[in-house]
Amino acid sequence: MRSIYGVNPVIESLRSERVPREIVIAEGARDARLRELIELAHAKQVTIKHAPRSALDREAGTSHHQGVVARVAPAEYADAEVLLELITKNGGAKEPLVLLLDGIEDPRNLGAILRTAECAGVNGVFIPERRAAGLNETVSKASAGAVEHLPVARVTNLNRLIEQLKERNVWVVGTSADAAIDYTEWDWTRPAAVVLGAEGAGLHRLVRERCDALVKIPVQGKIESLNVSVAAGIILYEALRQRLLKPETQNTDGL
C-alpha cells in the first residue's frame, strides 16, 4: 500500500482503474475541489475518513498535501514488451508518439514530464531500471495524477529499445544542445520517439549515437540549457501542434 496526496492526484486516481482503498481528509479542510473528490469517492464506494491535519502531515511526509491523502495499491509499471507491441502494432496508435527518458533522477522532474506527456497525448513512456527515478509518491504528486493514466515501462537496456522502435518504423529523435536541427524543423507528424537526457549530463553516448536524428531548442540567454521538464513540454507540444495541423487524408473515391 502506498499513499498519494494532493487534490488533483487523488481525483485522477478515483477516475482511473487503480481506485484508492481509503481516503483521509483533514478536519476543517476547505479546498473547493474537495466536493468533487467526495462525490467521486462516494460513486466509487471508497471509504472516507477525517483526521487531524498533523496526522496527514506524518503520512504524506509533507504539509503540502492540500488536506487529502489516499491509500492506494502500489503503482504498477507496464510490461515493456507488451507496451511496445500495443503502441506500434496494427490497430495501435496511428502515428505513435513515445517518450524515452535517459537517466532522469529527480522525481519532481519525472512527475512534471509525465504530466506534460499525458496532456500532449504521448502513448507510452520508457525509463531505465537503474540510475533513474521510479514511480513513487513524489512523482505521483508532481504529475498531478498523470501516472494513473499514462503507461510507464522500465527497460534494462535503452539502446535495445531504440533498435526495437526503429524495426517498427518509429523515428528516434534525441535532444542535444549542439544538434544541427531546430526542434521545429523536424516532421513530428511521423511515428516518433523523443529521447530526453538528464540535465547537465545529457544523453549517454551510445543512446545519442543510436538516435536517427538530434534536435535542439534554441537558447538566447546566458544560461546554456532548460530544465528537462520544460524541454519536454516544448518538444511534445510542437509535436502535438504539427499533428493537429496535419490535414486528414480525404476520401476522393468517385471524384
Secondary structure, DSSP 8 states (H G I E B T S, - for coil): -EEEESHHHHHHHHHSSS--SEEEEETT---TTHHHHHHHHHHTT-EEEEE-HHHHHHHHTSS-STTEEEEE-----B-HHHHHHHHHSTTS-SS-EEEEEES---HHHHHHHHHHHHHTT--EEEEESSSS--S-HHHHHHTTTGGGTS-EEEES-HHHHHHHHHHTT-EEEEE-TT-SEEGGGS-TTS-EEEEEEBTTTBS-HHHHHHSSEEEE----SSS----HHHHHHHHHHHHHHHHHHS------TT-
